[in-house]
Amino acid sequence: MNMKTNDYVKYVTEQFVAYVDQPVEERKAKKEEKRKAKLPPSNRLFGLIPFAISQTFRKRKLD
């Protein structure tokens, strides 16, 4: 992607103005929604291995 500096500055400015124009409640709601959609840190850092281990131990607890 080859953007000229002027195009990049224009894009960043547009994004900033769009963000500032949003009501505070809408910004907070988006931030909260984004936070809830995030995976737990152990899964983000190490993938499915922590999930698999936790499922194994849960299964043994239930048996």
C-alpha positions as CSV (number, residue, x, y, z in Angstrom):
1,M,0.0,0.0,0.0
2,N,1.7,3.1,-1.2
3,M,0.1,6.2,0.4
4,K,1.6,9.5,0.0
5,T,2.2,11.4,3.2
6,N,-0.5,13.9,2.4
7,D,-3.0,11.2,1.9
8,Y,-2.1,9.6,5.2
9,V,-2.4,12.8,7.1
10,K,-5.8,13.4,5.6
11,Y,-6.9,9.9,6.6
12,V,-5.7,10.2,10.1
13,T,-7.3,13.7,10.4
14,E,-10.7,12.3,9.1
15,Q,-10.6,9.4,11.6
16,F,-9.8,11.8,14.5
17,V,-12.6,14.2,13.6
18,A,-15.0,11.3,13.3
19,Y,-14.0,10.1,16.7
20,V,-14.2,13.5,18.4
21,D,-17.7,14.1,16.8
22,Q,-19.1,11.0,18.4
23,P,-21.1,11.4,21.7
24,V,-19.2,10.4,24.8
25,E,-21.7,7.6,25.6
26,E,-21.3,6.1,22.1
27,R,-17.5,6.1,22.5
28,K,-17.8,4.4,25.9
29,A,-20.2,1.8,24.6
30,K,-17.9,1.0,21.7
31,K,-14.9,0.7,24.0
32,E,-16.8,-1.6,26.4
33,E,-18.0,-3.7,23.5
34,K,-14.4,-4.0,22.2
35,R,-13.2,-5.0,25.7
36,K,-15.8,-7.7,26.1
37,A,-15.0,-9.2,22.6
38,K,-11.3,-9.6,23.5
39,L,-9.9,-13.1,24.3
40,P,-8.4,-13.7,27.7
41,P,-4.7,-12.8,27.9
42,S,-3.6,-16.4,28.3
43,N,-5.3,-17.3,25.0
44,R,-4.1,-14.2,23.2
45,L,-0.5,-14.9,24.2
46,F,-0.3,-18.7,23.9
47,G,-3.2,-19.7,21.6
48,L,-5.4,-22.7,22.3
49,I,-2.9,-24.6,24.6
50,P,-4.2,-22.9,27.9
51,F,-7.8,-23.6,26.8
52,A,-7.1,-27.2,26.1
53,I,-5.4,-27.7,29.4
54,S,-8.3,-26.0,31.3
55,Q,-10.8,-28.2,29.5
56,T,-8.9,-31.3,30.5
57,F,-8.9,-30.4,34.1
58,R,-12.6,-29.4,34.0
59,K,-13.4,-32.7,32.5
60,R,-11.5,-34.6,35.2
61,K,-13.3,-32.6,37.9
62,L,-16.7,-33.5,36.5
63,D,-15.9,-37.3,36.3
